[in-house]
Amino acid sequence: MDSVALQQELFSYIRLNIPAHLSLVDDLCELLALSADSVYRRIRGEKPITLEELKKICEHYHLSLDQLMQLKNESVLFDAPGLNGAPAPFSAYLKAMVMQFNYFNSFKSREMQYLCKDSTIWNFYLFPEMAAFKTFFWSKTINNQPDLADETFSLAQYPYTDCYELGQQVIREYNTIPSVEMWNLESMQSTINQIAYYRDAGLFKTQSDFDAVVHSFLQLIDHLQLQASKGVKFMPGDTEVSYRAPIQYYVNELILGNNTMIITLDSKPMTMITYSVFHYLFTRDERFARKVSVSFESLISRSTLISKTGEKDRNRLIRRMCCHT
């Protein structure tokens, strides 16, 4: 493929991977500080793009030249949002997640496959007490936030209402995306362990704080069980007229797996994997997505569907999940 064809292929790829309502030409005019005519000439291959322009384009659209030029290697380009920034409050992470889901929902067609080693983060924002505890835990124990070093968890002192509201926004966006999730018996175990650790270490300020968090956790489990029985996503307290996208829950009792998501946007896959507990990497590499998808489908074939059908297996799983609380 010659340089003109490669340049045309570059812009064709970008056009296919941005939401349909966005103008590629307008976006490139702003990015490259060029006129519309100059951008059109580059898109048609009449004017070669410079290395500096190529760098800006790749950074802006999260592109891998290896993939675009079809180089036969096994390198995969991942983006790590927030990697170069200073440590930020957890609310900043949730704001970024809201923006990410807004982006997903800007596409006409969306589908999500999620292999859950642990519960998805947004589930913990279904109820305010659980949301406050997990935000405190992540901020104090994972992010080592200095002002929390000697603090114990108190709902009155650390309600994190801003994070709860942001988490609710994430859930509402997530609820519009048809999903298939694969869980296992350990998917809630880390949260159970965290609550037990804080209890045993005296990190709950009062007994009522502990009781409220446990009650909220059980509410979360009950909501997920109800959601599974209905086979659709909805907010706590919603009636059937408010039900949103379909969801299928599978349980695999043999494989622990990891936290991996494939979200397909207008037939184009994006793969996301977590690291350092709640941070994530993502790639648009279709080879990587195919590899993950084949593995996911293989696990699905060896798993039990517990949404809408499978009441016996669903209830057995919930009992086994909750027997540790």
Backbone bond lengths (Angstrom), bond angles and torsions (degrees), N, CA, C in turn:
res aa  C-N    CA-C-N  psi(-1)  N-CA   C-N-CA  omega(-1)  CA-C   N-CA-C  phi
1 M - - - 1.460 - - 1.536 109.00 -
2 D 1.362 117.23 126.79 1.457 119.77 -177.77 1.528 110.82 -79.04
3 S 1.359 116.53 174.75 1.459 120.97 -173.55 1.521 112.69 -64.48
4 V 1.351 117.62 -36.22 1.466 120.33 178.88 1.523 110.34 -65.07
5 A 1.343 116.51 -45.74 1.465 120.54 179.15 1.527 111.04 -63.62
6 L 1.339 117.06 -38.47 1.463 119.97 177.92 1.525 111.30 -63.48
7 Q 1.335 116.79 -41.29 1.456 120.81 179.72 1.530 110.57 -65.48
8 Q 1.328 117.22 -41.97 1.460 120.96 176.87 1.530 110.76 -63.60
9 E 1.341 116.27 -38.96 1.462 121.24 178.36 1.531 110.84 -64.21
10 L 1.334 116.51 -37.93 1.453 121.49 178.38 1.526 110.47 -57.79
11 F 1.317 116.89 -51.02 1.458 120.04 -176.38 1.532 111.98 -72.81
12 S 1.311 117.21 -30.80 1.467 119.75 174.35 1.522 110.41 -63.71
13 Y 1.329 115.79 -41.66 1.467 120.55 178.91 1.524 110.71 -62.92
14 I 1.326 116.74 -44.59 1.464 120.35 179.96 1.519 110.23 -62.06
15 R 1.343 116.82 -44.86 1.463 120.92 -178.00 1.532 111.14 -58.67
16 L 1.330 116.27 -37.44 1.464 120.40 -178.65 1.525 113.23 -75.34
17 N 1.319 116.75 -15.15 1.464 119.92 -173.50 1.523 113.64 -113.46
18 I 1.320 117.62 14.99 1.455 120.43 171.89 1.520 108.02 -116.57
19 P 1.332 117.65 154.31 1.468 119.49 179.24 1.524 111.56 -54.40
20 A 1.322 115.40 144.33 1.461 120.84 -173.35 1.523 112.98 -60.82
21 H 1.341 117.12 -28.51 1.466 119.54 -176.11 1.534 113.04 -79.83
22 L 1.333 117.19 -9.50 1.458 120.13 179.88 1.528 110.39 -87.18
23 S 1.323 115.41 145.28 1.466 121.33 177.96 1.518 109.31 -94.20
24 L 1.331 116.70 116.60 1.456 120.53 178.66 1.526 110.77 -61.57
25 V 1.315 116.96 -41.89 1.466 120.73 -177.79 1.528 110.48 -63.41
26 D 1.329 117.07 -47.01 1.467 120.23 179.77 1.528 111.02 -61.98
27 D 1.321 115.85 -40.82 1.463 120.48 -179.58 1.527 110.43 -63.66
28 L 1.326 116.79 -44.03 1.468 121.08 -179.77 1.530 111.50 -69.60
29 C 1.336 117.42 -34.56 1.475 119.94 176.46 1.523 110.12 -58.33
30 E 1.321 116.23 -44.88 1.469 120.31 -179.41 1.520 110.95 -70.79
31 L 1.331 116.93 -42.69 1.463 121.11 -177.18 1.520 111.78 -64.28
32 L 1.340 117.25 -44.45 1.463 122.00 -173.07 1.526 113.45 -99.06
33 A 1.353 116.06 -1.82 1.472 120.87 -177.91 1.528 111.05 55.48
34 L 1.328 115.74 48.79 1.456 122.50 -178.99 1.523 109.91 -123.47
35 S 1.317 116.17 162.50 1.453 121.48 174.68 1.524 109.24 -76.70
36 A 1.340 115.51 163.45 1.464 119.76 178.54 1.521 110.91 -61.12
37 D 1.337 117.42 -38.55 1.459 120.17 179.58 1.528 111.30 -62.62
38 S 1.343 116.48 -41.94 1.468 120.28 179.12 1.523 111.34 -64.43
39 V 1.320 115.78 -38.83 1.460 119.47 178.90 1.526 110.36 -66.27
40 Y 1.344 117.30 -44.79 1.466 120.16 179.51 1.532 111.37 -59.09
41 R 1.336 116.59 -38.29 1.460 119.23 -179.95 1.526 111.14 -66.17
42 R 1.309 116.86 -33.63 1.464 120.08 176.64 1.532 110.76 -72.22
43 I 1.322 116.36 -40.81 1.464 119.71 178.97 1.528 111.23 -61.53
44 R 1.330 116.68 -40.13 1.469 120.61 179.85 1.525 112.84 -77.37
45 G 1.342 117.51 -11.00 1.449 121.37 179.79 1.508 113.67 86.33
46 E 1.334 116.37 9.88 1.460 120.33 179.93 1.519 111.95 -76.19
47 K 1.347 115.99 -27.17 1.461 122.12 179.76 1.521 108.13 -124.30
48 P 1.341 118.98 119.63 1.473 120.33 179.97 1.531 111.26 -64.28
49 I 1.314 116.29 140.61 1.464 119.44 173.56 1.526 108.53 -80.26
50 T 1.317 115.44 147.51 1.458 120.45 179.40 1.522 109.63 -83.20
51 L 1.320 115.80 166.40 1.467 120.02 177.51 1.526 110.65 -62.51
52 E 1.335 116.02 -37.22 1.465 119.24 178.61 1.526 110.61 -64.55
53 E 1.347 116.91 -42.00 1.460 120.24 177.94 1.530 110.90 -65.19
54 L 1.328 116.27 -40.63 1.459 120.59 179.03 1.527 110.68 -62.32
55 K 1.327 116.21 -40.23 1.471 120.57 178.24 1.525 110.39 -61.38
56 K 1.332 116.63 -46.24 1.473 120.48 179.91 1.530 110.82 -62.24
57 I 1.327 116.19 -42.06 1.465 120.89 -178.69 1.528 110.69 -64.20
58 C 1.322 116.50 -45.50 1.470 120.36 -178.53 1.525 110.96 -64.52
59 E 1.332 116.98 -40.91 1.466 120.14 179.43 1.519 110.95 -67.88
60 H 1.333 116.60 -42.12 1.463 120.71 -176.18 1.518 112.63 -68.30
61 Y 1.334 116.36 -40.38 1.466 120.77 -176.19 1.531 112.98 -101.92
62 H 1.330 116.42 6.92 1.472 121.36 176.93 1.530 111.09 55.76
63 L 1.326 115.09 55.31 1.454 120.89 -176.35 1.523 112.41 -102.81
64 S 1.314 115.48 149.96 1.463 122.75 172.60 1.523 108.45 -109.61
65 L 1.326 116.86 119.97 1.463 119.89 177.48 1.524 111.51 -64.02
66 D 1.329 116.72 -33.65 1.465 120.00 177.58 1.528 110.12 -55.26
67 Q 1.333 115.69 -45.54 1.452 120.10 -177.66 1.528 111.01 -69.51
68 L 1.335 116.15 -44.99 1.460 120.16 -177.81 1.528 112.16 -62.62
69 M 1.329 115.91 -38.53 1.471 119.94 -178.26 1.521 112.14 -89.26
70 Q 1.369 114.43 2.81 1.458 121.18 177.22 1.530 112.28 55.82
71 L 1.324 115.14 42.62 1.458 119.37 175.84 1.525 109.13 -70.10
72 K 1.304 117.02 138.80 1.460 121.32 -174.89 1.526 110.36 -88.95
73 N 1.311 115.63 69.17 1.456 119.52 173.93 1.520 108.91 -130.66
74 E 1.311 116.27 179.46 1.463 119.90 -176.86 1.525 111.43 -111.04
75 S 1.312 116.94 25.17 1.462 121.05 175.85 1.527 109.43 -81.45
76 V 1.336 115.51 142.06 1.462 121.86 177.18 1.521 107.91 -130.84
77 L 1.322 116.63 131.12 1.457 121.80 179.27 1.521 109.69 -89.96
78 F 1.337 116.28 123.63 1.460 121.77 175.65 1.520 109.69 -114.93
79 D 1.328 115.80 144.93 1.455 121.83 170.74 1.520 108.27 -100.23
80 A 1.334 115.59 144.29 1.456 121.72 178.91 1.528 108.48 -128.16
81 P 1.337 118.29 86.04 1.465 121.14 -177.31 1.522 111.83 -55.35
82 G 1.337 115.71 131.97 1.458 120.52 177.86 1.512 114.85 84.15
83 L 1.335 117.23 1.99 1.466 120.06 -175.49 1.525 111.90 -61.31
84 N 1.325 117.32 -38.95 1.465 120.86 -175.59 1.524 113.64 -92.11
85 G 1.312 117.00 -2.84 1.459 119.48 -178.10 1.516 112.33 -86.33
86 A 1.322 115.06 162.57 1.464 120.82 175.65 1.527 108.92 -72.38
87 P 1.335 117.94 157.53 1.465 120.20 176.20 1.524 110.86 -52.77
88 A 1.328 115.70 134.89 1.464 120.93 -175.05 1.519 109.73 -124.88
89 P 1.333 117.50 159.39 1.468 119.48 175.61 1.516 110.73 -62.31
90 F 1.322 116.45 156.64 1.458 120.34 -175.56 1.522 111.53 -62.32
91 S 1.324 117.32 -26.40 1.461 120.27 178.30 1.526 111.07 -60.59
92 A 1.337 117.55 -33.41 1.463 120.91 178.99 1.531 110.22 -65.95
93 Y 1.311 116.58 -38.22 1.458 120.67 177.35 1.528 110.16 -63.63
94 L 1.333 116.96 -42.81 1.456 120.44 -179.57 1.532 111.59 -68.50
95 K 1.340 116.74 -36.15 1.469 119.57 176.25 1.521 110.36 -61.76
96 A 1.325 116.57 -40.81 1.465 120.35 177.68 1.527 110.67 -64.35
97 M 1.331 116.73 -35.62 1.457 120.36 179.19 1.533 110.67 -68.31
98 V 1.341 116.59 -39.18 1.461 120.05 175.88 1.522 110.04 -59.37
99 M 1.329 116.36 -45.47 1.468 120.61 179.24 1.520 110.86 -62.25
100 Q 1.344 116.68 -39.29 1.458 120.48 -179.94 1.524 110.95 -63.17
101 F 1.336 116.77 -44.10 1.460 119.81 179.80 1.527 111.54 -71.27
102 N 1.322 117.12 -33.61 1.463 119.22 173.21 1.525 110.29 -59.21
103 Y 1.326 115.50 -40.53 1.467 120.65 177.71 1.522 110.25 -63.14
104 F 1.331 117.29 -46.65 1.464 120.03 178.21 1.528 110.36 -54.51
105 N 1.314 115.71 -44.87 1.462 120.13 -174.54 1.521 113.49 -79.45
106 S 1.330 117.23 -0.31 1.462 119.71 173.32 1.530 111.23 -79.20
107 F 1.342 116.54 -10.42 1.460 121.07 177.99 1.533 109.39 -92.18
108 K 1.302 115.10 148.74 1.460 119.96 -177.79 1.524 111.20 -68.79
109 S 1.325 116.24 -41.11 1.463 121.32 -177.58 1.518 109.43 -114.14
110 R 1.347 116.53 126.87 1.472 121.20 179.16 1.527 109.65 -137.97
111 E 1.312 115.35 137.84 1.465 121.51 173.13 1.530 108.43 -143.84
112 M 1.325 116.09 145.28 1.461 120.11 -178.00 1.529 110.30 -130.15
113 Q 1.335 114.62 134.60 1.459 121.47 169.31 1.525 107.12 -117.97
114 Y 1.320 116.62 130.03 1.472 119.24 -175.82 1.525 109.53 -133.26
115 L 1.333 114.98 119.97 1.461 121.73 172.86 1.522 107.09 -94.33
116 C 1.329 116.13 111.17 1.468 121.22 -170.26 1.524 111.54 -100.56
117 K 1.305 116.87 105.25 1.462 119.47 166.03 1.519 108.54 -71.53
118 D 1.335 116.02 -44.55 1.459 123.63 173.15 1.524 108.02 -120.07
119 S 1.298 116.20 165.23 1.455 119.50 176.08 1.524 110.46 -58.20
120 T 1.322 116.53 148.77 1.454 119.82 174.26 1.530 109.60 -60.12
121 I 1.314 116.94 144.24 1.462 121.88 -174.95 1.512 111.76 -58.30
122 W 1.337 117.15 -40.70 1.466 118.59 -174.03 1.517 112.87 -66.67
123 N 1.344 118.75 -22.71 1.464 119.26 176.85 1.524 112.30 -57.46
124 F 1.320 117.16 -30.82 1.460 120.28 -177.47 1.528 112.96 -74.47
125 Y 1.322 115.78 -4.29 1.464 119.92 177.39 1.527 111.64 -105.48
126 L 1.331 116.25 17.52 1.461 120.66 174.48 1.525 111.00 -72.26
127 F 1.345 116.85 -33.06 1.462 121.54 -177.28 1.523 109.48 -132.12
128 P 1.338 117.92 141.68 1.472 120.62 -168.21 1.521 115.58 -65.25
129 E 1.338 118.53 -36.67 1.467 119.91 -177.36 1.526 110.95 -68.80
130 M 1.333 116.02 -41.73 1.461 119.46 177.54 1.517 110.37 -66.20
131 A 1.329 116.37 -39.42 1.463 121.01 178.55 1.526 110.74 -60.80
132 A 1.336 116.93 -43.49 1.463 120.86 -179.49 1.522 110.69 -64.85
133 F 1.344 116.81 -44.17 1.467 119.72 -178.89 1.522 111.77 -63.42
134 K 1.343 117.01 -47.39 1.465 119.30 -177.98 1.527 111.27 -66.23
135 T 1.326 117.83 -36.62 1.462 119.81 177.87 1.522 110.08 -64.90
136 F 1.328 117.08 -42.71 1.463 121.31 177.78 1.529 109.81 -63.31
137 F 1.327 116.78 -45.62 1.461 121.07 -178.67 1.521 111.11 -60.52
138 W 1.332 116.75 -49.72 1.465 120.17 -179.27 1.531 111.31 -63.44
139 S 1.334 116.46 -38.51 1.462 120.09 -177.95 1.530 111.31 -70.80
140 K 1.324 116.61 -42.61 1.474 121.33 -175.56 1.525 112.37 -82.75
141 T 1.326 116.25 -49.39 1.457 120.44 -168.35 1.526 113.08 -91.05
142 I 1.317 117.56 -29.85 1.461 120.63 -179.16 1.527 111.15 -98.82
143 N 1.345 117.15 -48.26 1.470 120.84 -179.01 1.526 113.55 -84.60
144 N 1.335 116.92 -8.97 1.472 121.86 179.97 1.528 111.64 51.89
145 Q 1.317 115.85 46.97 1.460 121.24 179.97 1.531 109.30 -62.80
146 P 1.324 118.88 119.68 1.468 121.71 -170.62 1.526 114.33 -57.02
147 D 1.327 117.87 -40.14 1.463 119.83 -175.98 1.526 112.77 -71.19
148 L 1.345 117.51 -8.04 1.466 120.94 178.42 1.528 112.30 -104.94
149 A 1.310 117.20 0.92 1.470 121.39 -172.32 1.521 112.87 -53.34
150 D 1.322 117.80 -42.21 1.473 121.31 -176.42 1.523 112.83 -108.33
151 E 1.331 116.14 15.64 1.461 119.95 -175.35 1.524 111.71 -95.01
152 T 1.327 115.92 152.00 1.455 122.83 170.61 1.521 108.32 -107.56
153 F 1.335 115.43 159.98 1.469 118.30 -175.30 1.518 111.28 -79.60
154 S 1.319 114.99 128.40 1.457 122.72 177.79 1.519 108.36 -138.53
155 L 1.335 117.05 125.49 1.454 120.41 177.91 1.523 111.94 -62.93
156 A 1.318 116.52 -34.90 1.467 119.97 179.85 1.518 110.99 -68.61
157 Q 1.333 116.77 -38.84 1.462 120.90 -176.50 1.523 112.24 -85.04
158 Y 1.334 116.95 -33.06 1.466 120.66 -176.03 1.538 110.69 -128.76
159 P 1.319 117.51 67.52 1.477 119.18 179.55 1.522 113.02 -74.85
160 Y 1.341 116.77 -23.31 1.477 121.95 -179.59 1.535 111.24 47.96
161 T 1.321 116.43 48.61 1.463 120.19 -178.41 1.530 111.66 -62.75
162 D 1.342 117.17 -32.51 1.471 119.26 178.55 1.525 110.93 -64.20
163 C 1.342 116.11 -41.90 1.470 120.01 179.35 1.529 111.14 -68.42
164 Y 1.328 116.08 -37.65 1.468 119.80 177.92 1.527 110.17 -61.32
165 E 1.321 117.02 -44.44 1.467 120.75 -179.88 1.523 111.16 -64.92
166 L 1.344 116.89 -39.70 1.468 120.05 176.70 1.527 110.81 -65.57
167 G 1.329 116.00 -41.69 1.459 119.88 177.56 1.516 112.06 -61.32
168 Q 1.328 116.24 -37.83 1.464 120.26 176.57 1.530 111.06 -63.00
169 Q 1.340 116.37 -38.35 1.468 119.81 177.06 1.531 110.55 -63.11
170 V 1.340 116.30 -42.30 1.470 119.85 178.35 1.524 110.01 -59.57
171 I 1.336 116.77 -46.06 1.471 120.55 -177.86 1.523 110.96 -61.57
172 R 1.331 116.88 -42.32 1.467 119.64 -180.00 1.534 111.38 -62.02
173 E 1.330 115.94 -38.43 1.463 119.44 176.76 1.533 110.45 -69.00
174 Y 1.313 116.08 -45.10 1.469 121.40 179.12 1.525 111.29 -60.69
175 N 1.323 116.75 -35.35 1.464 120.85 -176.81 1.524 113.70 -66.63
176 T 1.326 117.83 -10.90 1.461 120.37 179.57 1.533 112.34 -96.11
177 I 1.336 117.01 2.11 1.473 121.03 -176.26 1.528 109.76 -109.49
178 P 1.323 119.36 116.97 1.470 120.78 175.61 1.531 110.45 -56.27
179 S 1.329 116.21 134.86 1.469 119.53 -171.11 1.520 112.24 -138.77
180 V 1.335 113.31 151.91 1.461 122.39 167.88 1.520 106.39 -124.78
181 E 1.337 117.22 121.39 1.466 121.13 -179.47 1.520 109.67 -119.83
182 M 1.320 115.28 136.81 1.457 121.10 176.61 1.522 109.22 -111.55
183 W 1.334 115.44 117.98 1.458 122.42 -178.26 1.528 109.93 -109.20
184 N 1.328 114.97 169.65 1.460 121.22 173.38 1.521 107.56 -142.88
185 L 1.305 116.99 176.27 1.462 120.52 -175.55 1.521 113.18 -67.17
186 E 1.334 117.01 -15.26 1.465 120.61 -179.25 1.526 112.78 -95.47
187 S 1.326 118.45 0.23 1.454 120.68 -171.63 1.524 113.68 -63.85
188 M 1.325 117.66 -24.66 1.463 121.22 177.36 1.531 112.33 -109.89
189 Q 1.351 115.60 -1.43 1.458 118.22 -173.01 1.521 112.95 -65.54
190 S 1.343 117.57 -37.17 1.459 118.94 -178.42 1.521 111.03 -63.19
191 T 1.334 117.46 -37.47 1.471 120.20 178.38 1.520 110.83 -68.67
192 I 1.334 116.43 -40.96 1.467 119.76 175.80 1.532 110.04 -59.55
193 N 1.331 116.58 -42.61 1.464 120.80 179.22 1.530 111.49 -64.10
194 Q 1.332 116.41 -38.36 1.468 120.26 179.89 1.524 111.22 -64.89
195 I 1.330 116.70 -43.83 1.470 120.36 178.38 1.530 110.05 -63.02
196 A 1.338 115.69 -43.95 1.467 119.61 -179.66 1.524 111.09 -64.99
197 Y 1.329 117.51 -40.28 1.470 121.16 178.79 1.531 110.71 -61.93
198 Y 1.311 116.95 -46.87 1.467 120.10 179.65 1.528 110.94 -63.07
199 R 1.326 116.84 -37.62 1.468 119.92 176.82 1.529 110.56 -64.04
200 D 1.326 117.09 -49.99 1.464 120.96 -175.71 1.526 112.07 -69.05
201 A 1.346 117.18 -29.08 1.461 120.83 -179.62 1.529 112.52 -88.47
202 G 1.324 117.02 2.32 1.454 120.48 179.68 1.521 112.94 69.46
203 L 1.327 117.27 31.94 1.461 120.63 -176.21 1.526 112.91 -96.93
204 F 1.325 118.13 2.31 1.453 121.27 165.71 1.524 107.37 -91.17
205 K 1.309 117.23 130.93 1.464 119.84 -176.37 1.514 111.62 -65.56
206 T 1.335 116.94 -40.41 1.461 121.12 179.75 1.523 110.08 -135.75
207 Q 1.319 115.65 163.29 1.464 121.01 175.00 1.526 110.63 -62.34
208 S 1.333 116.63 -35.44 1.466 119.15 -179.41 1.530 111.62 -66.74
209 D 1.339 117.08 -31.14 1.471 119.73 175.47 1.528 110.08 -64.64
210 F 1.319 115.83 -44.91 1.464 120.07 177.69 1.522 110.91 -61.30
211 D 1.332 116.64 -47.66 1.464 120.61 -178.80 1.526 111.40 -60.48
212 A 1.325 116.86 -39.93 1.466 120.73 -178.76 1.523 111.26 -65.59
213 V 1.327 116.73 -39.17 1.465 120.32 179.76 1.528 110.45 -68.18
214 V 1.333 117.20 -43.22 1.465 120.15 178.17 1.522 110.36 -61.77
215 H 1.327 116.69 -44.00 1.465 120.52 178.95 1.528 110.51 -61.30
216 S 1.320 116.62 -41.80 1.465 121.18 -179.99 1.531 110.76 -65.73
217 F 1.327 116.15 -38.50 1.466 120.55 177.60 1.527 110.53 -62.37
218 L 1.321 116.97 -42.10 1.459 120.33 179.20 1.534 111.06 -68.43
219 Q 1.336 116.70 -33.66 1.466 119.77 173.35 1.532 110.57 -61.53
220 L 1.323 115.33 -41.85 1.468 120.43 178.39 1.531 110.38 -59.76
221 I 1.332 116.42 -47.10 1.461 120.91 179.06 1.526 110.45 -60.77
222 D 1.338 116.84 -44.13 1.464 120.55 179.91 1.531 111.06 -61.76
223 H 1.341 116.08 -39.61 1.459 119.06 -179.32 1.529 110.67 -66.62
224 L 1.320 116.91 -43.80 1.464 119.81 178.98 1.527 110.93 -64.00
225 Q 1.329 116.67 -36.73 1.464 120.22 177.56 1.533 110.19 -64.97
226 L 1.340 117.03 -42.40 1.458 120.49 178.69 1.529 110.69 -66.37
227 Q 1.332 115.80 -40.44 1.459 120.60 178.58 1.529 110.50 -62.25
228 A 1.322 115.41 -40.13 1.464 119.95 178.38 1.526 110.77 -65.63
229 S 1.321 117.53 -40.28 1.467 119.94 -178.83 1.523 111.52 -66.30
230 K 1.347 116.86 -32.31 1.460 121.23 179.35 1.526 112.08 -84.28
231 G 1.340 116.81 -27.64 1.459 120.48 -178.21 1.511 113.83 75.25
232 V 1.339 117.17 20.31 1.468 121.98 178.19 1.523 109.08 -140.83
233 K 1.334 115.40 162.34 1.461 121.51 179.37 1.530 109.95 -95.84
234 F 1.320 115.77 143.82 1.461 120.87 176.99 1.526 108.98 -164.77
235 M 1.319 116.42 163.94 1.455 121.88 178.21 1.525 109.37 -85.91
236 P 1.323 117.52 154.73 1.466 120.08 176.23 1.529 110.90 -54.79
237 G 1.330 115.38 132.34 1.458 119.87 178.62 1.506 114.70 88.74
238 D 1.333 118.60 -9.00 1.465 121.21 179.73 1.525 110.85 -67.24
239 T 1.320 115.53 149.28 1.455 121.31 171.75 1.527 108.61 -94.94
240 E 1.326 115.98 173.85 1.469 119.75 -174.73 1.524 112.88 -60.57
241 V 1.331 117.96 -27.91 1.466 119.43 -179.94 1.523 111.50 -67.83
242 S 1.352 116.89 -16.70 1.466 121.06 -179.82 1.519 113.05 -99.14
243 Y 1.333 117.38 1.28 1.454 119.79 -178.32 1.527 109.95 -62.83
244 R 1.340 115.47 145.15 1.456 120.00 -173.20 1.531 111.27 -112.57
245 A 1.338 116.82 -126.35 1.467 121.10 -172.54 1.535 111.54 -76.69
246 P 1.326 117.28 155.19 1.468 120.58 176.84 1.521 111.80 -71.31
247 I 1.323 115.12 151.50 1.461 120.75 174.90 1.520 109.07 -139.58
248 Q 1.327 115.67 138.17 1.460 121.73 174.45 1.526 108.09 -114.16
249 Y 1.326 116.28 126.66 1.458 121.70 175.03 1.522 109.01 -105.39
250 Y 1.322 115.32 130.01 1.460 121.66 172.29 1.529 108.36 -117.83
251 V 1.306 115.78 152.62 1.461 121.13 175.81 1.518 109.15 -123.47
252 N 1.323 115.88 128.38 1.458 121.62 174.79 1.526 107.10 -116.96
253 E 1.316 116.38 116.35 1.464 120.85 -174.72 1.522 112.58 -90.80
254 L 1.334 117.94 0.30 1.454 121.02 -176.03 1.521 113.55 -108.90
255 I 1.341 117.90 -32.56 1.460 122.73 -173.37 1.515 110.08 -112.16
256 L 1.338 116.57 129.12 1.456 120.68 178.19 1.522 110.90 -81.29
257 G 1.325 117.35 -41.84 1.462 120.60 177.17 1.517 113.20 68.41
258 N 1.335 115.20 -156.25 1.465 120.65 177.89 1.517 108.46 -146.88
259 N 1.326 117.48 178.36 1.460 120.87 -179.60 1.526 109.29 -87.26
260 T 1.312 116.28 99.58 1.462 122.15 -176.67 1.517 109.58 -133.36
261 M 1.330 116.37 133.99 1.454 121.69 178.90 1.522 110.07 -123.91
262 I 1.324 115.60 136.51 1.466 121.24 166.67 1.516 106.58 -115.13
263 I 1.317 117.29 119.54 1.456 120.45 175.65 1.516 107.85 -116.24
264 T 1.314 115.89 123.85 1.463 122.42 -176.95 1.519 108.88 -100.68
265 L 1.315 115.98 120.14 1.461 123.05 -175.36 1.521 108.48 -116.44
266 D 1.335 116.14 110.89 1.466 120.81 -176.44 1.525 110.74 48.53
267 S 1.337 114.79 49.58 1.473 124.21 175.71 1.520 114.20 73.46
268 K 1.337 118.69 3.41 1.463 121.82 178.61 1.532 109.35 -108.62
269 P 1.346 117.88 123.32 1.463 119.48 -175.58 1.534 113.62 -85.22
270 M 1.320 115.13 146.96 1.460 123.10 169.45 1.532 106.64 -127.85
271 T 1.317 117.06 129.62 1.458 121.26 -178.72 1.526 109.27 -107.67
272 M 1.332 115.67 134.69 1.464 121.34 -179.96 1.516 109.08 -127.61
273 I 1.332 116.22 134.76 1.457 121.24 175.34 1.524 108.22 -130.74
274 T 1.312 116.89 147.99 1.460 120.64 -177.57 1.525 111.18 -92.21
275 Y 1.323 114.89 154.73 1.466 121.86 172.09 1.525 107.66 -148.42
276 S 1.315 116.82 157.53 1.470 121.83 -178.75 1.524 111.17 49.72
277 V 1.313 116.21 45.99 1.463 126.71 173.83 1.526 113.20 77.75
278 F 1.349 118.00 -65.57 1.464 118.32 -172.97 1.526 113.54 -126.27
279 H 1.323 118.56 2.47 1.456 120.46 174.15 1.532 108.81 -85.68
280 Y 1.317 116.33 162.55 1.454 117.99 -176.71 1.524 112.44 -141.27
281 L 1.323 114.34 154.88 1.459 124.01 172.28 1.524 107.29 -112.93
282 F 1.328 117.63 146.67 1.452 117.86 173.90 1.520 110.72 -140.07
283 T 1.330 114.71 153.80 1.461 121.55 179.30 1.527 109.27 -143.66
284 R 1.331 114.80 149.50 1.465 121.04 174.42 1.530 111.13 -101.02
285 D 1.319 116.76 8.33 1.460 120.95 -178.53 1.536 109.45 -63.90
286 E 1.335 116.31 115.45 1.461 120.05 -175.56 1.522 112.15 -70.63
287 R 1.342 117.63 -27.03 1.465 120.04 176.40 1.514 110.31 -63.54
288 F 1.343 115.49 -44.11 1.463 120.71 179.99 1.522 110.22 -64.81
289 A 1.337 116.38 -43.27 1.468 120.63 179.64 1.524 111.11 -61.23
290 R 1.336 116.58 -41.26 1.468 119.61 178.89 1.528 111.09 -62.33
291 K 1.325 115.56 -41.58 1.467 119.93 -179.55 1.525 110.81 -63.09
292 V 1.328 115.67 -44.98 1.463 120.21 179.60 1.524 110.65 -66.25
293 S 1.334 116.31 -41.49 1.464 120.66 -178.31 1.523 111.77 -63.45
294 V 1.331 117.11 -41.65 1.471 120.50 178.65 1.528 109.99 -60.96
295 S 1.327 116.69 -43.01 1.460 120.79 178.55 1.525 110.79 -64.45
296 F 1.342 116.55 -42.31 1.467 121.33 179.98 1.532 110.25 -61.16
297 E 1.324 116.87 -46.61 1.460 120.66 -178.90 1.528 111.10 -65.29
298 S 1.314 116.76 -34.28 1.457 119.98 177.07 1.529 110.69 -64.87
299 L 1.342 116.09 -42.43 1.458 119.82 177.56 1.524 111.85 -66.69
300 I 1.342 116.35 -37.80 1.463 120.67 177.95 1.533 110.75 -57.48
301 S 1.329 115.25 -41.14 1.468 119.62 -178.06 1.527 111.93 -66.11
302 R 1.334 116.94 -16.76 1.468 121.54 -179.76 1.530 111.09 -111.52
303 S 1.330 116.27 19.62 1.458 121.37 -176.44 1.523 110.68 -120.15
304 T 1.315 115.51 168.66 1.459 121.74 -178.31 1.517 110.13 -107.76
305 L 1.326 117.00 125.97 1.455 121.48 176.11 1.522 109.03 -76.62
306 I 1.349 117.00 125.79 1.466 119.78 -178.89 1.528 112.29 -120.15
307 S 1.325 118.15 7.18 1.457 119.48 177.41 1.521 109.61 -97.13
308 K 1.331 115.48 135.50 1.460 125.46 -177.15 1.521 111.42 67.62
309 T 1.332 117.61 -52.82 1.461 120.61 175.35 1.531 108.40 -106.04
310 G 1.308 116.96 -177.46 1.461 120.80 175.29 1.516 113.39 71.67
311 E 1.342 117.60 39.38 1.469 120.41 -177.44 1.528 111.74 -59.48
312 K 1.323 117.00 -40.91 1.468 120.45 -179.27 1.523 110.65 -61.57
313 D 1.347 116.53 -48.47 1.464 120.25 -179.72 1.526 110.78 -66.38
314 R 1.338 116.13 -37.58 1.464 119.92 179.92 1.529 110.67 -62.88
315 N 1.323 117.03 -47.61 1.465 120.21 -178.74 1.526 111.65 -67.00
316 R 1.324 115.76 -36.09 1.473 119.46 178.42 1.527 110.14 -64.85
317 L 1.330 116.64 -42.18 1.459 120.55 178.76 1.522 111.19 -62.33
318 I 1.335 116.70 -46.02 1.464 120.16 -178.98 1.524 110.60 -62.00
319 R 1.323 117.22 -42.02 1.470 119.68 177.91 1.524 111.31 -60.98
320 R 1.329 116.29 -42.67 1.467 119.59 -179.24 1.521 111.03 -69.34
321 M 1.330 117.73 -33.07 1.459 120.81 176.75 1.519 111.30 -66.17
322 C 1.321 115.75 -38.48 1.465 120.12 -171.99 1.515 113.57 -92.33
323 C 1.323 118.50 -7.35 1.459 119.80 -174.73 1.515 112.04 -67.52
324 H 1.367 117.31 -13.60 1.462 120.65 -178.43 1.522 111.98 -90.45
325 T 1.358 118.29 -11.25 1.467 119.31 -174.13 1.497 111.38 -82.33
